[in-house]
C-alpha cells in the first residue's frame, strides 16, 4: 500500500513542515474506527488519509490507556505443553562456540618437549654455544647450564681434519638422530656450498651439555687451509709477514688443543678414509708444548687422557676385519709412549660385533658408516639400505658407542682436591688454564 494524497501531483515534502508546525511540543494520539487509524488532530490514514498529515520521528507519549485498543501481553512459553512447543535444537556446552577471548599460545615443538627439564636442574641447552666470548675469554653464559652438586660428569672433545664429519658426529653423539633435519642438529654442520668450495663451518670451539651430563666440545678443523686463508687475508691488511701468520696459526691451534687436553677426560679423533699424518703431528706437538708449559708452572702432567679413534663416513672395505686389524696395529704404534691412552678397550668387539673377535680388542678404534638420512615418519632399521655389503648401520654403532664411552676411566683433574662439581671444574680448572695459555709464549712450534 502506498501513502499518497487525494490530489494527483501534490507532494508530501512541502507540507511536512506545515503539519509539524501545528503540533510542536504537543502529544499526538490515534484512535481506531472501522479498521482505519485516525489521527485526532485531523486527517486519516489508509483510504481516507489527508496528504498534509505525516508522522513525526519523535517518540509518542500515550496520554490515556483508553485511547488505544485492547493490549495483548506477550507471555513466555514456559507453560506451553511439550507437544505444542516447537522443537528447538539444543547446543551442548562442550560443542558450543566460546566467545571468551583467549591469548594466542604457541604450541610446544617436539624439540622443546624433548628439552623439558624437571625443576631443580639447570635448563637444557637447545643447541651448542661458543666456548669463548668476543673477548677471547671463557663464555660465562656456559655457567648457567652447569650444576653445583653433580660430580658424575664426562668431558669429551671431538677433533679431526676438515670435512671429515666432526660436527655431524658430535650432534649424533649429543642426542640427535639420523632422521633429524640439518636445522635441528645440535652442532651446526657445514652446508653443501661450504663443502664444495672447501670452507669450514666450525671456528674455535663450541660446547654442549647432554642430558646424561656429558660435556661435548666440537673443535675447529685441524690443519685447515680455509682457516689459514682467513688469517692470511686479515694479516695482509695489517702488513704482517707470512712467516708470522704461519706461526700465529700454529700457536692458536696448539692453544685450542692444549685447553682440551687440560679440561677433558676423553678426546675423540675423527678420521676419514685415511689417517692424516699432519693431524697426528699437530696433536703430538701440542702434547709436547703442553708438558713443557706444565713443567714451567711446577704442576704435574701425568694425568692420562683417553683417546678414541673414530673412523667416520666409512665404506664397505673399511669394515673388513683384515683392514681393521691393520689400522688397530698402526694406531697402537703411533701413540705408544705418549700420555694418550688408546688401550681402553673401546673396540668393535666390545660393542658386540663378533666378527672382530680376533682383532686386538684393547685399542680404542670404532668404525662408523656414512649416515643415511631418512624421514622421521619411517625410522625402522630396514630403511637403511646397504646393498648387502659388509657395513654396519650408523645408528646401531652410535647407540652402543654412547653407552660404552662412559665406561672409560676418568681420572681426577687435581689429586689434592679429588672430584669436582661441574661449576668447580669450570671455575678452578678451565678458567685458570685458559688464562695461563692465553698469556703464554711457550706454545711456539717450528717445522723441521
C-alpha positions as CSV (number, residue, x, y, z in Angstrom):
1,X,0.0,0.0,0.0
2,X,1.4,3.4,-0.9
3,X,0.9,6.6,1.0
4,X,-0.4,9.1,-1.5
5,X,-2.7,12.1,-1.1
6,X,-6.0,12.6,-2.8
7,X,-4.7,15.3,-5.1
8,X,-2.8,13.9,-8.1
9,X,0.6,15.6,-8.1
10,X,0.7,17.0,-4.6
11,X,3.9,16.2,-2.7
12,X,4.2,15.5,1.0
13,X,7.6,17.1,1.2
14,X,6.3,20.6,1.1
15,X,3.7,20.1,3.7
16,X,5.6,18.2,6.4
17,X,6.8,21.3,7.9
18,X,3.3,22.7,7.9
19,X,1.8,19.7,9.6
20,X,4.6,19.6,12.2
21,X,4.4,23.2,12.9
22,X,0.9,22.9,14.2
23,X,1.8,20.2,16.8
24,X,5.1,21.4,18.1
25,X,5.6,20.1,21.6
26,X,2.2,18.5,21.9
27,X,1.3,14.9,22.2
28,X,-0.2,13.0,19.3
29,X,-2.8,10.3,19.8
30,X,-4.6,7.9,17.5
31,X,-7.9,6.1,17.6
32,X,-9.2,3.1,15.7
33,X,-12.5,3.3,13.9
34,X,-13.7,0.9,11.3
35,X,-10.3,-0.6,10.7
36,X,-8.8,2.9,9.9
37,X,-6.3,4.7,12.1
38,X,-7.5,8.2,12.6
39,X,-5.3,11.0,13.9
40,X,-7.2,13.1,16.4
41,X,-5.6,16.3,15.2
42,X,-7.2,15.9,11.8
43,X,-6.6,13.7,8.8
44,X,-7.0,9.9,8.3
45,X,-4.6,7.2,7.2
46,X,-5.2,4.3,4.8
47,X,-8.0,5.1,2.4
48,X,-9.0,8.4,3.8
49,X,-5.6,9.9,4.6
50,X,-5.1,13.6,4.1
51,X,-1.9,14.3,2.3
52,X,-0.8,17.0,4.6
53,X,-0.6,14.8,7.7
54,X,2.7,12.9,8.4
55,X,4.2,11.2,11.4
56,X,7.0,12.8,13.4
57,X,10.1,11.0,14.2
58,X,9.8,12.0,17.9
59,X,8.6,9.3,20.3
60,X,4.8,9.3,21.1
61,X,3.6,9.5,24.7
62,X,0.2,8.0,25.3
63,X,-2.0,10.3,27.4
64,X,-4.6,7.7,28.4
65,X,-4.8,4.0,28.1
66,X,-8.4,4.1,26.8
67,X,-7.3,5.8,23.7
68,X,-5.7,2.6,22.4
69,X,-7.3,-0.7,21.6
70,X,-7.0,-3.9,23.6
71,X,-3.4,-4.8,24.5
72,X,-2.1,-8.3,24.3
73,X,0.6,-9.2,26.7
74,X,3.3,-11.4,25.2
75,X,4.0,-14.3,27.5
76,X,6.9,-16.7,27.7
77,X,6.5,-20.3,26.5
78,X,7.3,-21.9,29.8
79,X,3.7,-23.0,30.4
80,X,3.2,-24.5,27.0
81,X,3.0,-28.2,26.6
82,X,5.9,-30.1,25.3
83,X,3.8,-31.3,22.4
84,X,2.7,-27.8,21.2
85,X,6.2,-26.3,21.9
86,X,8.2,-26.1,18.7
87,X,11.4,-28.2,18.7
88,X,14.5,-26.0,19.3
89,X,17.9,-27.6,18.7
90,X,19.9,-27.9,21.8
91,X,23.6,-26.9,21.7
92,X,25.7,-28.9,24.1
93,X,28.0,-27.0,26.3
94,X,31.1,-28.8,25.1
95,X,30.3,-28.0,21.5
96,X,29.0,-24.5,21.9
97,X,31.3,-21.9,20.4
98,X,33.0,-19.9,23.1
99,X,33.1,-16.1,22.8
100,X,35.5,-15.6,25.6
101,X,38.7,-14.1,24.2
102,X,41.9,-16.2,24.8
103,X,45.5,-15.4,24.4
104,X,47.2,-17.0,21.5
105,X,49.7,-19.5,22.8
106,X,52.3,-21.1,20.5
107,X,52.2,-24.9,20.9
108,X,55.4,-26.6,22.1
109,X,57.5,-28.1,19.3
110,X,58.9,-31.6,19.5
111,X,62.4,-30.3,20.4
112,X,61.0,-28.1,23.3
113,X,59.2,-31.1,24.7
114,X,62.3,-33.2,24.3
115,X,64.4,-30.5,26.1
116,X,62.0,-30.0,29.0
117,X,63.8,-30.4,32.3
118,X,62.5,-31.1,35.8
119,X,62.7,-28.4,38.4
120,X,66.0,-28.2,40.4
121,X,68.3,-28.8,37.4
122,X,69.8,-26.3,35.1
123,X,68.0,-25.6,31.8
124,X,68.7,-28.0,29.0
125,X,70.7,-26.4,26.1
126,X,68.6,-26.2,22.9
127,X,71.8,-26.0,20.8
128,X,75.5,-25.6,21.2
129,X,77.1,-22.3,22.2
130,X,80.6,-20.8,21.7
131,X,83.1,-21.7,24.4
132,X,84.8,-18.3,24.1
133,X,83.2,-14.9,24.0
134,X,84.2,-12.0,21.8
135,X,87.0,-11.0,24.2
136,X,88.6,-14.4,23.8
137,X,87.7,-15.3,27.4
138,X,85.7,-18.3,28.5
139,X,82.0,-17.7,28.0
140,X,80.4,-17.0,31.4
141,X,76.9,-17.9,30.0
142,X,78.0,-21.5,29.9
143,X,77.9,-21.5,33.8
144,X,74.1,-21.3,33.6
145,X,73.9,-24.8,32.3
146,X,76.3,-26.4,34.9
147,X,75.3,-27.7,38.3
148,X,77.0,-27.1,41.6
149,X,76.1,-30.5,43.0
150,X,76.9,-33.1,40.3
151,X,80.4,-34.7,40.3
152,X,79.5,-37.5,37.9
153,X,80.1,-35.9,34.6
154,X,82.1,-36.7,31.5
155,X,84.0,-34.2,29.3
156,X,84.6,-35.3,25.7
157,X,86.1,-33.4,22.7
158,X,85.8,-34.2,19.0
159,X,88.8,-33.2,16.9
160,X,89.9,-34.0,13.4
161,X,90.7,-32.7,9.9
162,X,88.4,-30.6,7.8
163,X,85.3,-32.1,6.1
164,X,85.6,-35.4,8.0
165,X,82.1,-35.1,9.5
166,X,83.2,-34.0,13.0
167,X,80.2,-31.6,13.7
168,X,77.7,-34.1,12.4
169,X,79.2,-36.9,14.5
170,X,79.2,-34.5,17.6
171,X,75.5,-33.9,17.0
172,X,74.7,-37.6,16.9
173,X,76.8,-38.2,19.9
174,X,75.0,-35.4,21.8
175,X,71.5,-36.8,21.2
176,X,70.4,-36.1,17.6
177,X,69.0,-38.8,15.4
178,X,69.8,-39.6,11.7
179,X,66.2,-38.6,10.8
180,X,66.6,-35.1,12.2
181,X,66.8,-32.1,9.8
182,X,70.0,-30.2,9.5
183,X,68.4,-27.2,11.2
184,X,67.8,-29.4,14.3
185,X,71.4,-30.5,14.7
186,X,73.0,-29.5,18.0
187,X,76.3,-28.6,16.3
188,X,75.7,-26.8,13.0
189,X,77.1,-28.9,10.1
190,X,78.8,-27.4,7.0
191,X,76.3,-26.7,4.2
192,X,76.8,-28.1,0.8
193,X,78.2,-24.8,-0.6
194,X,80.8,-24.8,2.1
195,X,81.9,-28.3,1.3
196,X,82.0,-27.6,-2.4
197,X,84.3,-24.6,-2.0
198,X,86.5,-26.2,0.7
199,X,85.3,-23.9,3.5
200,X,85.0,-24.9,7.2
201,X,81.8,-24.2,9.3
202,X,83.2,-24.6,12.8
203,X,85.6,-21.9,14.1
204,X,87.2,-22.1,17.6
205,X,85.3,-24.4,20.0
206,X,81.6,-25.0,20.5
207,X,80.2,-26.7,23.6
208,X,77.1,-28.6,24.6
209,X,75.8,-30.4,27.8
210,X,73.8,-33.6,27.2
211,X,71.0,-35.0,29.3
212,X,73.4,-37.6,30.9
213,X,75.7,-34.7,31.9
214,X,78.3,-35.2,29.2
215,X,80.1,-32.0,28.2
216,X,80.8,-32.2,24.5
217,X,83.3,-30.0,22.7
218,X,83.4,-29.5,18.9
219,X,86.8,-28.1,17.9
220,X,87.6,-26.4,14.7
221,X,89.3,-28.4,12.0
222,X,93.0,-29.2,12.4
223,X,95.4,-28.3,9.6
224,X,92.5,-26.4,7.8
225,X,93.5,-24.5,4.7
226,X,90.3,-22.4,4.9
227,X,91.1,-21.1,8.4
228,X,94.7,-20.4,7.5
229,X,93.4,-18.4,4.4
230,X,91.2,-16.3,6.6
231,X,94.1,-15.5,8.9
232,X,96.3,-14.7,5.9
233,X,93.8,-12.3,4.4
234,X,93.4,-10.5,7.7
235,X,97.2,-10.2,8.1
236,X,97.7,-8.7,4.6
237,X,95.6,-5.7,5.5
238,X,97.7,-5.1,8.6
239,X,101.0,-5.7,6.7
240,X,102.1,-8.8,8.7
241,X,104.6,-11.2,7.1
242,X,103.6,-14.7,6.0
243,X,106.0,-16.4,8.4
244,X,104.4,-14.6,11.3
245,X,100.9,-15.7,10.1
246,X,102.1,-19.3,9.9
247,X,103.4,-19.2,13.5
248,X,100.3,-17.5,14.7
249,X,98.1,-20.1,13.1
250,X,100.0,-23.0,14.6
251,X,100.1,-21.3,18.0
252,X,96.3,-20.8,18.0
253,X,95.7,-24.4,17.0
254,X,98.0,-25.6,19.8
255,X,96.2,-23.5,22.4
256,X,92.9,-25.0,21.4
257,X,94.3,-28.5,21.6
258,X,96.1,-27.8,24.9
259,X,93.0,-26.4,26.7
260,X,91.0,-29.5,25.5
261,X,93.8,-31.8,26.9
262,X,93.6,-30.0,30.2
263,X,89.8,-30.0,30.7
264,X,88.6,-33.2,29.0
265,X,88.6,-36.9,30.1
266,X,88.3,-38.2,26.5
267,X,89.5,-37.0,23.1
268,X,87.7,-38.4,20.1
269,X,89.9,-38.2,16.9
270,X,87.6,-38.3,13.9
271,X,89.4,-39.5,10.7
272,X,88.2,-40.0,7.1
273,X,89.2,-42.9,4.8
274,X,92.9,-42.2,5.6
275,X,94.9,-41.1,8.6
276,X,96.3,-37.6,8.0
277,X,99.9,-37.6,9.5
278,X,99.9,-33.8,9.6
279,X,97.0,-34.0,12.1
280,X,98.8,-36.6,14.1
281,X,101.9,-34.4,14.2
282,X,99.9,-31.4,15.4
283,X,98.4,-33.5,18.2
284,X,101.7,-34.8,19.4
285,X,103.4,-31.4,19.2
286,X,100.6,-29.8,21.2
287,X,101.1,-32.5,23.8
288,X,104.9,-31.7,24.0
289,X,104.1,-28.0,24.3
290,X,101.6,-28.8,27.0
291,X,104.1,-30.8,29.0
292,X,106.7,-28.0,28.7
293,X,104.1,-25.5,29.9
294,X,103.1,-27.6,32.9
295,X,106.7,-28.2,33.9
296,X,107.3,-24.4,33.9
297,X,104.3,-23.9,36.2
298,X,105.5,-26.7,38.5
299,X,102.4,-28.7,38.1
300,X,102.0,-32.4,37.2
301,X,101.2,-33.5,33.7
302,X,101.0,-37.2,34.5
303,X,97.2,-37.4,34.1
304,X,96.2,-39.8,31.3
305,X,93.8,-38.8,28.6
306,X,91.6,-41.3,26.8
307,X,92.0,-41.2,23.0
308,X,89.4,-42.9,20.8
309,X,89.9,-43.0,17.1
310,X,86.6,-42.9,15.2
311,X,86.7,-43.6,11.5
312,X,83.8,-41.6,10.0
313,X,82.0,-42.0,6.7
314,X,83.4,-45.5,6.3
315,X,82.8,-47.6,3.2
316,X,82.3,-51.4,3.0
317,X,86.0,-52.1,2.6
318,X,86.8,-50.3,5.9
319,X,84.6,-52.8,7.8
320,X,86.7,-55.8,6.6
321,X,88.3,-57.5,9.7
322,X,91.7,-57.6,8.0
323,X,91.7,-53.8,7.4
324,X,90.5,-53.2,10.9
325,X,93.4,-55.3,12.3
326,X,96.0,-53.3,10.3
327,X,94.7,-50.0,11.5
328,X,94.5,-51.0,15.1
329,X,98.1,-52.1,15.0
330,X,99.1,-48.7,13.4
331,X,97.2,-46.7,16.0
332,X,98.8,-48.5,18.9
333,X,102.3,-47.8,17.4
334,X,101.6,-44.1,16.8
335,X,100.5,-43.2,20.3
336,X,102.8,-45.6,22.2
337,X,104.8,-43.7,24.8
338,X,102.5,-40.7,24.9
339,X,100.1,-39.8,27.6
340,X,97.2,-40.6,25.3
341,X,95.6,-43.9,26.5
342,X,94.4,-45.7,23.3
343,X,94.1,-49.1,25.1
344,X,90.9,-48.6,27.0
345,X,89.1,-51.5,25.3
346,X,86.5,-49.5,23.3
347,X,86.6,-51.6,20.2
348,X,84.1,-53.1,17.7
349,X,84.2,-56.4,19.6
350,X,83.4,-54.6,22.9
351,X,80.3,-53.0,21.2
352,X,79.0,-56.5,20.4
353,X,80.2,-57.2,16.8
354,X,81.7,-60.7,17.0
355,X,83.2,-60.6,13.5
356,X,86.1,-58.7,15.0
357,X,86.9,-61.3,17.7
358,X,90.5,-62.0,16.6
359,X,91.3,-58.3,16.2
360,X,93.1,-56.5,19.1
361,X,90.2,-55.6,21.3
362,X,92.1,-53.3,23.6
363,X,92.7,-50.4,21.2
364,X,90.0,-47.7,21.1
365,X,89.1,-47.9,17.4
366,X,85.4,-47.7,16.2
367,X,84.1,-47.6,12.6
368,X,81.1,-45.5,11.7
369,X,79.3,-45.8,8.3
370,X,78.2,-42.8,6.4
371,X,74.9,-41.5,7.7
372,X,71.9,-42.3,5.5
373,X,69.3,-39.6,6.3
374,X,65.7,-40.9,6.5
375,X,62.3,-39.5,7.2
376,X,61.1,-39.2,10.8
377,X,57.9,-41.0,9.8
378,X,59.8,-44.1,8.9
379,X,62.7,-44.8,11.2
380,X,62.7,-48.6,11.1
381,X,66.1,-50.2,10.8
382,X,65.1,-51.7,7.4
383,X,65.0,-48.2,5.8
384,X,68.8,-48.0,5.7
385,X,69.9,-50.0,2.7
386,X,73.5,-51.1,2.2
387,X,73.1,-53.3,-0.8
388,X,74.2,-56.4,1.0
389,X,77.7,-55.2,1.6
390,X,79.7,-55.7,4.8
391,X,78.5,-52.5,6.5
392,X,77.0,-51.9,10.0
393,X,74.4,-49.1,10.1
394,X,75.4,-45.9,11.8
395,X,72.5,-45.8,14.3
396,X,73.4,-49.3,15.6
397,X,77.0,-48.3,16.3
398,X,76.4,-44.9,17.8
399,X,73.9,-46.1,20.4
400,X,76.4,-48.7,21.8
401,X,79.2,-46.2,21.5
402,X,77.5,-43.6,23.6
403,X,77.0,-46.1,26.4
404,X,80.4,-47.7,26.3
405,X,82.4,-44.5,26.3
406,X,81.0,-43.7,29.7
407,X,82.9,-46.8,31.0
408,X,86.3,-45.4,30.2
409,X,88.4,-44.3,33.2
410,X,88.0,-40.7,34.3
411,X,91.0,-39.6,36.5
412,X,90.6,-36.6,38.7
413,X,91.9,-33.3,37.4
414,X,93.5,-32.5,40.7
415,X,94.7,-35.2,43.0
416,X,94.6,-32.9,46.0
417,X,91.0,-31.8,45.6
418,X,89.5,-35.0,44.4
419,X,86.3,-34.9,42.5
420,X,85.0,-31.5,41.4
421,X,81.5,-30.4,40.6
422,X,80.6,-29.1,37.2
423,X,80.8,-25.5,38.3
424,X,84.1,-26.1,40.2
425,X,85.5,-27.7,37.1
426,X,84.7,-24.6,35.1
427,X,86.0,-22.1,37.7
428,X,89.0,-24.0,39.1
429,X,90.2,-25.9,36.0
430,X,89.0,-24.4,32.8
431,X,89.3,-20.7,33.6
432,X,92.8,-20.7,35.2
433,X,94.2,-23.0,32.5
434,X,93.0,-20.8,29.6
435,X,94.3,-17.6,31.3
436,X,97.7,-19.2,31.5
437,X,97.6,-20.4,27.9
438,X,96.3,-17.1,26.6
439,X,99.2,-15.2,28.1
440,X,101.9,-17.8,27.4
441,X,104.6,-17.7,24.8
442,X,105.7,-21.3,25.2
443,X,103.4,-22.7,22.6
444,X,105.5,-21.8,19.5
445,X,106.3,-24.7,17.2
446,X,108.7,-24.8,14.3
447,X,108.6,-27.3,11.4
448,X,111.7,-29.4,10.9
